[in-house]
Amino acid sequence: MPHLDSTAGTALVVMAHHRADSLTAHTARRTVALLESAGYDVDLLDLHAEGFDPRMNAADQPDWGDRDKPYSDEVRAHMRRILDADLVVAVFPVYWQSVPALLKGWIDRVWNYGFAYGRSKPRLAGKRMLWLGLAGVTSDDPVTEGMRAVLETNLSEGIAYYCGLAYSSVALLPDAEERPQRLDAEGNLLVGEAVAGAEREAQYAEFDRRATNVVERFLAAQLVAG
């Protein structure tokens, strides 16, 4: 683990899953622990537990063309949490080669015109972000690399770069399901037997190891960047 001193800064970990007992939630909690051990003060934003509504509403965009418009109280509170963070880590399951609606709605509502983009000097300039996506696809499935490329384009180029972030990294963690699944040549979904016992423990230990390596590499990149 890269060692940072007590002045490492603040990290916002955004968890987008509806179940507290999910592998996504587990990975988010481990990410919090890793960041804290590296010297960060961590703000954990559990979107579902905090009752975040992903639907855009008129109060969020009373006048879209006015970049200085008053945002809703809820959105302003979330904007403040982003502004207070040096690092942002989003932990989420991959749905349809994208982020779930809960996370997409958070981006739609909070990363709004005039706040995250639309200014000559980006308000999010200097911030660094890690997108940590968990996927049920197996690591040896040919679709995995295409999924990774789609996420990289959408998240790093379409969002982070567009909003002026200093650094964005997309990590895809396949093999998140206890039942391996993949498509055959005819497009049929093949679901394998669920692992159990010692085999299951080993599978999730390996998953934790890979997730830890992703976070550690991200933190190491921040040390190099200074």
Disulfide bonds with the S-S distance in Angstrom:
none
